[in-house]
């Protein structure tokens, strides 16, 4: 008999909690500009910095079943929301064979005014808008060889569950 899905509860996004997987993009201060240097983390092979705008026409509600993850071996990948939509950041590290280490899998509730940069080679689920369609800008460097994305079907699905009711709509990054 096959095992059921691994269950993960969504956690609030904090800079500290997300740090092992990337950085939170948020202008929280009085300076005119907030630079995001990790957005350009890349290997020498990924020499084509690229910016594009994507749409997520179908939003999801929780619980969400995750059946595959992706990673980008040559570049970090940054998502900047262009509409006020909460979204999920589902991330994990690699195991010794380079596959997703589901023991490190985390799901974060990303507030509508925050972006995230996934570190280079971090496994993550595709951009997942909650409750309504979304549009977002993506920054990533490419190799030009069509080897920038690695997709993998999981051996066992993961169920991402709703956070405690007090967390919904109340997630804010602490400096």
NORURRA-V725230 format. One record per helix or strand of 3 or more residues. SS is the DSSP state (H for helix, E for strand). FROM is the first residue (numbers start at 1). TO is the last residue. If there is no record, write none. Layout:
ss->SS from->FROM to->TO
ss->SS from->FROM to->TO
This chain:
ss->E from->6 to->9
ss->H from->15 to->18
ss->E from->22 to->25
ss->H from->37 to->40
ss->E from->48 to->56
ss->E from->64 to->71
ss->E from->77 to->81
ss->E from->87 to->92
ss->H from->102 to->104
ss->E from->106 to->110
ss->E from->115 to->118
ss->E from->128 to->130
ss->E from->134 to->142
ss->E from->150 to->161
